[in-house]
């Protein structure tokens, strides 16, 4: 019985006739190869169109991003020496320079920073024990030692005058018997310091100075039932601490100890209807968590678990359209801390015109590549 066919459906006989007409007799394997190649070309074309559409949409989203005002805001910070904010942040000037300089690097404007003055300031904050302080005549601390090393890495100056051996000995001397780290001689233990130590030593190429296994074991002890991490074992999960712990485990080669799906779920639940992210359940949104949450999601390979466009629009709403800078929430006063983390988040989200940021080391990808450090997160 003859089966009815649409005229466009080729039968075996018509295929054979076509082969004889053009003098070919392709094998099934050859036909399959041609078919696969055709599918591949169509797939690449679809991806190309999809990328073009996304890029077009991204530029539309960024239409309100005032790059030059943000650059002017950062460059003007050191000139506002008569403000209340300038004096109450005196103790963390080193970190302030790191936030501002790294933000400028991601905007492609690092060359506008006064590199010589910055390097001179870092040198004035150096202590005999190898540590660095947040400002001149302040006590050394692990937090500001990392900031100093990050700034020098950013400017490509790690090999110019920095005593890597002394700095690494200072950092290693802060490790405790249980693998944890204290921030300074006063003995406060916090997973932030575990991250600072691992990051600093990795940038210096001196991870062998500490017991890395003990360091990551301590961090893993700070994991909670919800998949998150706290400052010490038993402490509440917090997005800031989670970034520190996830990045520390990545540097220490222990990222497999993370419950990626459980933690990824906890992190993506931080996004609120306004598009912004909070640091803990029932808390308000804040631009800084755009970095803390996103960087951890990036290391876990789960950025698509949140709404990319909604977060970007929230960050843009937090801009100061008059004087530049980004604040924690819309209509609040901008500062360099939130400006850096807002820009870093837009970079992590893959928006065009920003240089890529490394979610583990919180520095431009190009700076990490120059140091020969391998990538510790998925593409």
MARMAR-687935 format. One record per residue (C-alpha): residue in three letters; x, y negated, z; residue number from 1. Coordinates in Angstrom, 2 decimals. Layout:
+-------+---------+---------+---------+--------+
: vomar :       x :       y :       z : drenba :
+-------+---------+---------+---------+--------+
:   ALA :       X :       Y :       Z :    NUM :
...
+-------+---------+---------+---------+--------+
//
This chain:
+-------+---------+---------+---------+--------+
: vomar :       x :       y :       z : drenba :
+-------+---------+---------+---------+--------+
:   UNK :    0.00 :    0.00 :    0.00 :      1 :
:   UNK :    1.44 :   -3.41 :   -0.99 :      2 :
:   UNK :    2.02 :   -5.85 :    1.89 :      3 :
:   UNK :    0.87 :   -9.40 :    1.12 :      4 :
:   UNK :    3.72 :  -11.93 :    1.42 :      5 :
:   UNK :    4.06 :  -15.68 :    1.18 :      6 :
:   UNK :    5.91 :  -16.61 :   -2.03 :      7 :
:   UNK :    8.74 :  -18.14 :   -0.02 :      8 :
:   UNK :    9.43 :  -14.88 :    1.86 :      9 :
:   UNK :   12.29 :  -13.08 :    0.04 :     10 :
:   UNK :   11.96 :   -9.33 :   -0.39 :     11 :
:   UNK :   14.90 :   -6.98 :   -0.58 :     12 :
:   UNK :   14.47 :   -6.64 :   -4.30 :     13 :
:   UNK :   14.55 :  -10.40 :   -4.95 :     14 :
:   UNK :   17.66 :  -10.72 :   -2.77 :     15 :
:   UNK :   19.38 :   -8.02 :   -4.77 :     16 :
:   UNK :   18.32 :   -9.68 :   -8.00 :     17 :
:   UNK :   19.77 :  -13.01 :   -6.82 :     18 :
:   UNK :   23.05 :  -11.33 :   -5.96 :     19 :
:   UNK :   23.29 :   -9.81 :   -9.43 :     20 :
:   UNK :   22.50 :  -13.15 :  -11.05 :     21 :
:   UNK :   25.41 :  -14.96 :   -9.37 :     22 :
:   UNK :   27.73 :  -11.98 :   -9.56 :     23 :
:   UNK :   28.01 :  -11.46 :   -5.80 :     24 :
:   UNK :   27.26 :   -8.51 :   -3.62 :     25 :
:   UNK :   27.63 :   -9.88 :   -0.07 :     26 :
:   UNK :   27.81 :   -7.38 :    2.77 :     27 :
:   UNK :   25.45 :   -7.74 :    5.81 :     28 :
:   UNK :   28.46 :   -8.93 :    7.83 :     29 :
:   UNK :   29.19 :  -11.69 :    5.30 :     30 :
:   UNK :   25.56 :  -12.78 :    5.23 :     31 :
:   UNK :   25.56 :  -12.89 :    9.06 :     32 :
:   UNK :   28.73 :  -15.00 :    9.07 :     33 :
:   UNK :   27.19 :  -17.47 :    6.62 :     34 :
:   UNK :   24.05 :  -17.61 :    8.75 :     35 :
:   UNK :   26.05 :  -18.24 :   11.94 :     36 :
:   UNK :   28.03 :  -20.99 :   10.22 :     37 :
:   UNK :   24.81 :  -22.62 :    9.06 :     38 :
:   UNK :   23.35 :  -22.46 :   12.59 :     39 :
:   UNK :   26.57 :  -23.92 :   14.01 :     40 :
:   UNK :   26.47 :  -26.86 :   11.58 :     41 :
:   UNK :   22.81 :  -27.54 :   12.42 :     42 :
:   UNK :   23.59 :  -27.28 :   16.15 :     43 :
:   UNK :   26.52 :  -29.71 :   15.88 :     44 :
:   UNK :   24.36 :  -32.13 :   13.92 :     45 :
:   UNK :   21.64 :  -31.94 :   16.59 :     46 :
:   UNK :   24.20 :  -32.55 :   19.36 :     47 :
:   UNK :   25.62 :  -35.50 :   17.44 :     48 :
:   UNK :   22.16 :  -37.05 :   17.03 :     49 :
:   UNK :   21.37 :  -36.35 :   20.68 :     50 :
:   UNK :   24.62 :  -38.04 :   21.80 :     51 :
:   UNK :   23.90 :  -41.04 :   19.61 :     52 :
:   UNK :   20.38 :  -41.35 :   21.03 :     53 :
:   UNK :   21.68 :  -41.11 :   24.59 :     54 :
:   UNK :   24.42 :  -43.67 :   23.94 :     55 :
:   UNK :   21.88 :  -46.04 :   22.43 :     56 :
:   UNK :   19.64 :  -45.62 :   25.48 :     57 :
:   UNK :   22.63 :  -46.05 :   27.83 :     58 :
:   UNK :   23.61 :  -49.38 :   26.27 :     59 :
:   UNK :   20.01 :  -50.49 :   26.64 :     60 :
:   UNK :   20.06 :  -49.53 :   30.34 :     61 :
:   UNK :   23.33 :  -51.43 :   30.86 :     62 :
:   UNK :   22.05 :  -54.53 :   29.12 :     63 :
:   UNK :   21.65 :  -56.28 :   32.46 :     64 :
:   UNK :   25.10 :  -55.29 :   33.81 :     65 :
:   UNK :   27.07 :  -58.52 :   34.20 :     66 :
:   UNK :   30.66 :  -57.31 :   33.93 :     67 :
:   UNK :   32.34 :  -60.72 :   33.88 :     68 :
:   UNK :   30.52 :  -61.93 :   36.98 :     69 :
:   UNK :   31.61 :  -58.80 :   38.86 :     70 :
:   UNK :   35.20 :  -59.34 :   37.74 :     71 :
:   UNK :   35.00 :  -62.96 :   38.93 :     72 :
:   UNK :   33.47 :  -61.84 :   42.24 :     73 :
:   UNK :   36.37 :  -59.47 :   42.97 :     74 :
:   UNK :   39.06 :  -61.93 :   41.89 :     75 :
:   UNK :   37.53 :  -64.59 :   44.12 :     76 :
:   UNK :   37.43 :  -62.51 :   47.31 :     77 :
:   UNK :   40.94 :  -63.41 :   48.46 :     78 :
:   UNK :   40.25 :  -67.09 :   47.98 :     79 :
:   UNK :   37.33 :  -67.18 :   50.43 :     80 :
:   UNK :   39.54 :  -67.29 :   53.51 :     81 :
:   UNK :   37.22 :  -69.60 :   55.45 :     82 :
:   UNK :   34.24 :  -67.23 :   55.47 :     83 :
:   UNK :   32.91 :  -65.16 :   58.36 :     84 :
:   UNK :   33.09 :  -62.01 :   56.23 :     85 :
:   UNK :   36.77 :  -62.54 :   55.46 :     86 :
:   UNK :   37.74 :  -62.63 :   59.13 :     87 :
:   UNK :   35.54 :  -59.78 :   60.41 :     88 :
:   UNK :   37.03 :  -57.47 :   57.76 :     89 :
:   UNK :   40.63 :  -58.36 :   58.60 :     90 :
:   UNK :   41.32 :  -54.92 :   60.07 :     91 :
:   UNK :   40.49 :  -53.09 :   56.83 :     92 :
:   UNK :   42.12 :  -55.39 :   54.27 :     93 :
:   UNK :   44.13 :  -52.48 :   52.83 :     94 :
:   UNK :   40.98 :  -50.54 :   51.99 :     95 :
:   UNK :   39.38 :  -53.72 :   50.66 :     96 :
:   UNK :   42.24 :  -54.09 :   48.17 :     97 :
:   UNK :   41.84 :  -50.43 :   47.17 :     98 :
:   UNK :   38.08 :  -50.88 :   46.54 :     99 :
:   UNK :   38.60 :  -54.08 :   44.56 :    100 :
:   UNK :   41.58 :  -52.89 :   42.51 :    101 :
:   UNK :   40.01 :  -49.52 :   41.66 :    102 :
:   UNK :   36.78 :  -51.23 :   40.66 :    103 :
:   UNK :   38.76 :  -53.55 :   38.36 :    104 :
:   UNK :   40.53 :  -50.51 :   36.88 :    105 :
:   UNK :   37.20 :  -48.82 :   36.09 :    106 :
:   UNK :   36.06 :  -52.06 :   34.44 :    107 :
:   UNK :   39.27 :  -52.09 :   32.39 :    108 :
:   UNK :   40.47 :  -55.29 :   34.08 :    109 :
:   UNK :   43.23 :  -54.10 :   36.43 :    110 :
:   UNK :   45.73 :  -56.35 :   34.67 :    111 :
:   UNK :   43.98 :  -59.39 :   36.12 :    112 :
:   UNK :   44.88 :  -58.36 :   39.68 :    113 :
:   UNK :   47.96 :  -59.95 :   41.29 :    114 :
:   UNK :   50.03 :  -56.76 :   41.37 :    115 :
:   UNK :   53.18 :  -58.34 :   42.87 :    116 :
:   UNK :   51.29 :  -59.87 :   45.81 :    117 :
:   UNK :   49.47 :  -56.60 :   46.45 :    118 :
:   UNK :   52.68 :  -54.54 :   46.45 :    119 :
:   UNK :   54.26 :  -57.09 :   48.79 :    120 :
:   UNK :   51.28 :  -56.86 :   51.16 :    121 :
:   UNK :   51.49 :  -53.05 :   51.23 :    122 :
:   UNK :   55.17 :  -53.27 :   52.11 :    123 :
:   UNK :   54.38 :  -55.65 :   54.99 :    124 :
:   UNK :   51.89 :  -53.10 :   56.41 :    125 :
:   UNK :   54.43 :  -50.25 :   56.47 :    126 :
:   UNK :   55.51 :  -48.84 :   59.84 :    127 :
:   UNK :   58.67 :  -47.05 :   60.90 :    128 :
:   UNK :   56.80 :  -43.77 :   61.44 :    129 :
:   UNK :   55.72 :  -43.69 :   57.77 :    130 :
:   UNK :   52.13 :  -44.80 :   58.32 :    131 :
:   UNK :   50.41 :  -47.91 :   56.99 :    132 :
:   UNK :   48.02 :  -50.26 :   58.74 :    133 :
:   UNK :   44.89 :  -52.01 :   57.50 :    134 :
:   UNK :   46.61 :  -55.38 :   57.77 :    135 :
:   UNK :   49.90 :  -56.94 :   58.83 :    136 :
:   UNK :   50.64 :  -56.50 :   62.57 :    137 :
:   UNK :   47.91 :  -53.89 :   62.99 :    138 :
:   UNK :   48.43 :  -50.27 :   64.08 :    139 :
:   UNK :   49.04 :  -47.57 :   61.45 :    140 :
:   UNK :   46.15 :  -45.24 :   60.64 :    141 :
:   UNK :   45.58 :  -42.33 :   58.27 :    142 :
:   UNK :   42.69 :  -44.13 :   56.53 :    143 :
:   UNK :   44.86 :  -47.08 :   55.52 :    144 :
:   UNK :   47.82 :  -44.88 :   54.72 :    145 :
:   UNK :   45.68 :  -43.16 :   52.10 :    146 :
:   UNK :   44.47 :  -46.53 :   50.76 :    147 :
:   UNK :   48.08 :  -47.72 :   50.43 :    148 :
:   UNK :   49.08 :  -44.57 :   48.55 :    149 :
:   UNK :   45.99 :  -44.81 :   46.30 :    150 :
:   UNK :   46.78 :  -48.43 :   45.41 :    151 :
:   UNK :   50.40 :  -47.55 :   44.58 :    152 :
:   UNK :   49.17 :  -44.63 :   42.45 :    153 :
:   UNK :   46.73 :  -46.95 :   40.69 :    154 :
:   UNK :   49.54 :  -49.35 :   39.75 :    155 :
:   UNK :   51.97 :  -46.52 :   38.87 :    156 :
:   UNK :   54.30 :  -47.46 :   41.72 :    157 :
:   UNK :   54.50 :  -44.26 :   43.78 :    158 :
:   UNK :   58.12 :  -43.71 :   42.72 :    159 :
:   UNK :   59.24 :  -47.28 :   43.29 :    160 :
:   UNK :   60.36 :  -47.78 :   46.88 :    161 :
:   UNK :   57.84 :  -45.50 :   48.61 :    162 :
:   UNK :   59.48 :  -43.09 :   51.05 :    163 :
:   UNK :   57.35 :  -40.07 :   50.17 :    164 :
:   UNK :   59.13 :  -37.85 :   52.67 :    165 :
:   UNK :   58.51 :  -40.21 :   55.60 :    166 :
:   UNK :   54.87 :  -40.86 :   54.65 :    167 :
:   UNK :   54.16 :  -37.15 :   54.23 :    168 :
:   UNK :   55.78 :  -36.38 :   57.61 :    169 :
:   UNK :   53.55 :  -39.01 :   59.24 :    170 :
:   UNK :   50.44 :  -37.43 :   57.71 :    171 :
:   UNK :   51.53 :  -33.88 :   58.54 :    172 :
:   UNK :   52.20 :  -34.91 :   62.13 :    173 :
:   UNK :   48.50 :  -35.71 :   62.56 :    174 :
:   UNK :   47.39 :  -32.12 :   61.94 :    175 :
:   UNK :   46.15 :  -30.30 :   65.05 :    176 :
:   UNK :   46.48 :  -26.64 :   66.01 :    177 :
:   UNK :   42.96 :  -25.82 :   64.79 :    178 :
:   UNK :   43.72 :  -27.31 :   61.36 :    179 :
:   UNK :   41.86 :  -30.58 :   61.93 :    180 :
:   UNK :   43.42 :  -34.05 :   61.64 :    181 :
:   UNK :   43.35 :  -37.04 :   63.96 :    182 :
:   UNK :   43.30 :  -40.52 :   62.44 :    183 :
:   UNK :   46.07 :  -41.96 :   64.60 :    184 :
:   UNK :   47.82 :  -41.58 :   67.95 :    185 :
:   UNK :   44.56 :  -42.11 :   69.83 :    186 :
:   UNK :   43.33 :  -38.66 :   68.83 :    187 :
:   UNK :   39.90 :  -39.01 :   67.15 :    188 :
:   UNK :   39.10 :  -35.89 :   65.06 :    189 :
:   UNK :   36.89 :  -36.30 :   61.99 :    190 :
:   UNK :   36.54 :  -34.50 :   58.62 :    191 :
:   UNK :   37.13 :  -37.89 :   56.99 :    192 :
:   UNK :   40.71 :  -37.57 :   58.20 :    193 :
:   UNK :   40.98 :  -34.04 :   56.78 :    194 :
:   UNK :   40.10 :  -35.49 :   53.38 :    195 :
:   UNK :   42.47 :  -38.44 :   53.79 :    196 :
:   UNK :   45.35 :  -36.13 :   54.64 :    197 :
:   UNK :   44.75 :  -33.67 :   51.79 :    198 :
:   UNK :   44.18 :  -36.47 :   49.27 :    199 :
:   UNK :   47.25 :  -38.42 :   50.35 :    200 :
:   UNK :   49.58 :  -35.41 :   50.33 :    201 :
:   UNK :   48.25 :  -34.19 :   46.97 :    202 :
:   UNK :   48.96 :  -37.61 :   45.42 :    203 :
:   UNK :   52.48 :  -37.45 :   46.85 :    204 :
:   UNK :   53.00 :  -33.83 :   45.76 :    205 :
:   UNK :   53.59 :  -32.83 :   49.39 :    206 :
:   UNK :   50.74 :  -30.44 :   50.29 :    207 :
:   UNK :   53.34 :  -27.93 :   51.43 :    208 :
:   UNK :   53.98 :  -30.15 :   54.48 :    209 :
:   UNK :   50.77 :  -28.94 :   56.17 :    210 :
:   UNK :   48.93 :  -25.70 :   56.80 :    211 :
:   UNK :   46.36 :  -26.04 :   54.00 :    212 :
:   UNK :   44.54 :  -22.83 :   54.94 :    213 :
:   UNK :   43.98 :  -24.03 :   58.49 :    214 :
:   UNK :   42.87 :  -27.42 :   57.17 :    215 :
:   UNK :   40.19 :  -25.94 :   54.90 :    216 :
:   UNK :   39.13 :  -23.42 :   57.57 :    217 :
:   UNK :   38.40 :  -26.29 :   59.95 :    218 :
:   UNK :   36.35 :  -28.09 :   57.29 :    219 :
:   UNK :   34.38 :  -24.90 :   56.64 :    220 :
:   UNK :   33.57 :  -24.68 :   60.36 :    221 :
:   UNK :   31.76 :  -28.02 :   59.99 :    222 :
:   UNK :   29.19 :  -26.56 :   57.58 :    223 :
:   UNK :   25.58 :  -26.56 :   58.75 :    224 :
:   UNK :   22.52 :  -24.38 :   58.11 :    225 :
:   UNK :   21.35 :  -26.82 :   55.40 :    226 :
:   UNK :   24.57 :  -26.42 :   53.43 :    227 :
:   UNK :   25.85 :  -29.86 :   54.42 :    228 :
:   UNK :   28.84 :  -30.88 :   56.52 :    229 :
:   UNK :   29.36 :  -33.09 :   59.56 :    230 :
:   UNK :   32.24 :  -34.97 :   61.17 :    231 :
:   UNK :   33.07 :  -32.04 :   63.50 :    232 :
:   UNK :   31.61 :  -28.56 :   64.02 :    233 :
:   UNK :   27.96 :  -28.88 :   65.06 :    234 :
:   UNK :   27.59 :  -32.50 :   63.93 :    235 :
:   UNK :   24.72 :  -33.60 :   61.70 :    236 :
:   UNK :   25.04 :  -33.29 :   57.93 :    237 :
:   UNK :   25.75 :  -36.64 :   56.31 :    238 :
:   UNK :   26.39 :  -37.51 :   52.65 :    239 :
:   UNK :   29.60 :  -39.41 :   53.46 :    240 :
:   UNK :   31.03 :  -36.48 :   55.39 :    241 :
:   UNK :   29.85 :  -34.07 :   52.70 :    242 :
:   UNK :   31.87 :  -35.92 :   50.05 :    243 :
:   UNK :   34.94 :  -35.78 :   52.31 :    244 :
:   UNK :   34.50 :  -32.08 :   53.02 :    245 :
:   UNK :   33.69 :  -31.00 :   49.46 :    246 :
:   UNK :   36.62 :  -32.99 :   48.05 :    247 :
:   UNK :   38.94 :  -31.69 :   50.79 :    248 :
:   UNK :   37.96 :  -28.10 :   50.00 :    249 :
:   UNK :   38.50 :  -28.78 :   46.29 :    250 :
:   UNK :   42.03 :  -30.10 :   46.92 :    251 :
:   UNK :   42.74 :  -27.20 :   49.27 :    252 :
:   UNK :   41.57 :  -24.61 :   46.73 :    253 :
:   UNK :   38.66 :  -23.45 :   48.90 :    254 :
:   UNK :   35.67 :  -24.79 :   46.95 :    255 :
:   UNK :   34.29 :  -21.23 :   46.72 :    256 :
:   UNK :   33.51 :  -21.42 :   50.44 :    257 :
:   UNK :   30.75 :  -23.95 :   49.68 :    258 :
:   UNK :   27.16 :  -22.75 :   49.26 :    259 :
:   UNK :   26.83 :  -24.72 :   46.02 :    260 :
:   UNK :   23.12 :  -24.20 :   45.38 :    261 :
:   UNK :   22.02 :  -24.89 :   48.95 :    262 :
:   UNK :   24.20 :  -27.98 :   49.24 :    263 :
:   UNK :   23.25 :  -29.12 :   45.74 :    264 :
:   UNK :   19.59 :  -28.99 :   46.74 :    265 :
:   UNK :   20.22 :  -30.98 :   49.93 :    266 :
:   UNK :   22.12 :  -33.61 :   47.94 :    267 :
:   UNK :   19.57 :  -34.01 :   45.15 :    268 :
:   UNK :   16.85 :  -34.46 :   47.79 :    269 :
:   UNK :   18.61 :  -37.68 :   48.79 :    270 :
:   UNK :   17.10 :  -39.45 :   45.77 :    271 :
:   UNK :   14.11 :  -41.60 :   46.69 :    272 :
:   UNK :   11.22 :  -42.82 :   44.48 :    273 :
:   UNK :   13.07 :  -46.15 :   43.93 :    274 :
:   UNK :   15.90 :  -44.20 :   42.27 :    275 :
:   UNK :   18.45 :  -44.92 :   45.02 :    276 :
:   UNK :   20.06 :  -42.33 :   47.27 :    277 :
:   UNK :   20.16 :  -42.11 :   51.05 :    278 :
:   UNK :   22.74 :  -40.45 :   53.29 :    279 :
:   UNK :   20.40 :  -38.37 :   55.45 :    280 :
:   UNK :   16.71 :  -37.43 :   55.48 :    281 :
:   UNK :   14.30 :  -40.23 :   56.44 :    282 :
:   UNK :   16.90 :  -42.97 :   55.89 :    283 :
:   UNK :   16.84 :  -45.92 :   53.49 :    284 :
:   UNK :   18.54 :  -45.95 :   50.10 :    285 :
:   UNK :   21.99 :  -47.55 :   49.83 :    286 :
:   UNK :   24.26 :  -48.10 :   46.82 :    287 :
:   UNK :   27.28 :  -46.58 :   48.61 :    288 :
:   UNK :   25.53 :  -43.19 :   48.65 :    289 :
:   UNK :   25.47 :  -43.38 :   44.86 :    290 :
:   UNK :   29.15 :  -42.46 :   45.23 :    291 :
:   UNK :   29.07 :  -40.15 :   48.26 :    292 :
:   UNK :   26.25 :  -38.01 :   46.87 :    293 :
:   UNK :   27.21 :  -38.16 :   43.18 :    294 :
:   UNK :   30.88 :  -37.33 :   43.71 :    295 :
:   UNK :   29.94 :  -34.21 :   45.68 :    296 :
:   UNK :   27.38 :  -33.22 :   43.02 :    297 :
:   UNK :   30.03 :  -33.80 :   40.35 :    298 :
:   UNK :   32.53 :  -31.51 :   42.07 :    299 :
:   UNK :   29.76 :  -28.90 :   42.33 :    300 :
:   UNK :   28.79 :  -29.42 :   38.67 :    301 :
:   UNK :   25.24 :  -30.47 :   39.55 :    302 :
:   UNK :   24.86 :  -34.14 :   38.57 :    303 :
:   UNK :   21.93 :  -33.23 :   36.27 :    304 :
:   UNK :   19.95 :  -32.30 :   39.42 :    305 :
:   UNK :   19.10 :  -35.98 :   39.97 :    306 :
:   UNK :   17.51 :  -38.63 :   37.75 :    307 :
:   UNK :   20.45 :  -40.35 :   36.11 :    308 :
:   UNK :   18.53 :  -43.26 :   34.61 :    309 :
:   UNK :   16.58 :  -44.05 :   37.79 :    310 :
:   UNK :   19.78 :  -44.23 :   39.85 :    311 :
:   UNK :   21.50 :  -46.47 :   37.29 :    312 :
:   UNK :   18.54 :  -48.85 :   37.27 :    313 :
:   UNK :   18.56 :  -48.98 :   41.08 :    314 :
:   UNK :   22.26 :  -49.92 :   41.10 :    315 :
:   UNK :   21.63 :  -52.66 :   38.52 :    316 :
:   UNK :   18.81 :  -54.07 :   40.67 :    317 :
:   UNK :   21.36 :  -54.50 :   43.48 :    318 :
:   UNK :   23.53 :  -56.89 :   41.46 :    319 :
:   UNK :   23.91 :  -60.52 :   42.46 :    320 :
:   UNK :   22.99 :  -62.16 :   39.16 :    321 :
:   UNK :   24.25 :  -65.54 :   40.32 :    322 :
:   UNK :   27.68 :  -64.92 :   41.85 :    323 :
:   UNK :   28.41 :  -61.31 :   40.84 :    324 :
:   UNK :   29.01 :  -58.28 :   43.04 :    325 :
:   UNK :   26.71 :  -55.47 :   44.13 :    326 :
:   UNK :   24.93 :  -55.13 :   47.48 :    327 :
:   UNK :   23.58 :  -52.15 :   49.39 :    328 :
:   UNK :   19.96 :  -52.92 :   48.37 :    329 :
:   UNK :   18.24 :  -55.44 :   46.10 :    330 :
:   UNK :   18.29 :  -59.06 :   47.32 :    331 :
:   UNK :   21.03 :  -58.44 :   49.93 :    332 :
:   UNK :   24.49 :  -60.02 :   50.03 :    333 :
:   UNK :   27.09 :  -58.33 :   47.78 :    334 :
:   UNK :   30.45 :  -57.06 :   49.04 :    335 :
:   UNK :   33.48 :  -55.35 :   47.53 :    336 :
:   UNK :   32.66 :  -51.98 :   49.17 :    337 :
:   UNK :   29.26 :  -51.63 :   47.45 :    338 :
:   UNK :   30.52 :  -53.24 :   44.23 :    339 :
:   UNK :   33.20 :  -50.55 :   43.89 :    340 :
:   UNK :   30.88 :  -47.65 :   44.72 :    341 :
:   UNK :   28.16 :  -48.95 :   42.41 :    342 :
:   UNK :   30.58 :  -49.21 :   39.49 :    343 :
:   UNK :   32.16 :  -45.84 :   40.36 :    344 :
:   UNK :   28.71 :  -44.23 :   40.36 :    345 :
:   UNK :   27.91 :  -45.64 :   36.90 :    346 :
:   UNK :   31.23 :  -44.20 :   35.74 :    347 :
:   UNK :   30.43 :  -40.80 :   37.24 :    348 :
:   UNK :   27.03 :  -40.86 :   35.52 :    349 :
:   UNK :   28.88 :  -41.12 :   32.22 :    350 :
:   UNK :   27.71 :  -44.56 :   31.19 :    351 :
:   UNK :   29.76 :  -46.12 :   28.38 :    352 :
:   UNK :   32.21 :  -49.03 :   28.78 :    353 :
:   UNK :   33.46 :  -47.74 :   32.16 :    354 :
:   UNK :   36.73 :  -45.85 :   32.56 :    355 :
:   UNK :   36.27 :  -42.35 :   33.95 :    356 :
:   UNK :   36.67 :  -41.87 :   37.68 :    357 :
:   UNK :   37.95 :  -38.69 :   39.33 :    358 :
:   UNK :   35.30 :  -37.57 :   41.89 :    359 :
:   UNK :   37.87 :  -35.81 :   44.07 :    360 :
:   UNK :   40.60 :  -38.46 :   44.41 :    361 :
:   UNK :   38.38 :  -41.55 :   43.88 :    362 :
:   UNK :   40.80 :  -43.00 :   41.35 :    363 :
:   UNK :   40.63 :  -43.43 :   37.57 :    364 :
:   UNK :   41.11 :  -40.13 :   35.75 :    365 :
:   UNK :   44.04 :  -41.60 :   33.79 :    366 :
:   UNK :   45.90 :  -42.36 :   37.04 :    367 :
:   UNK :   45.51 :  -38.76 :   38.20 :    368 :
:   UNK :   46.60 :  -37.41 :   34.82 :    369 :
:   UNK :   49.79 :  -39.52 :   34.94 :    370 :
:   UNK :   50.67 :  -37.82 :   38.23 :    371 :
:   UNK :   50.28 :  -34.41 :   36.60 :    372 :
:   UNK :   47.51 :  -33.33 :   38.99 :    373 :
:   UNK :   45.15 :  -30.79 :   37.47 :    374 :
:   UNK :   41.42 :  -31.45 :   37.31 :    375 :
:   UNK :   39.59 :  -29.97 :   40.30 :    376 :
:   UNK :   35.98 :  -30.31 :   39.10 :    377 :
:   UNK :   33.87 :  -29.11 :   36.13 :    378 :
:   UNK :   33.73 :  -31.15 :   32.92 :    379 :
+-------+---------+---------+---------+--------+
//
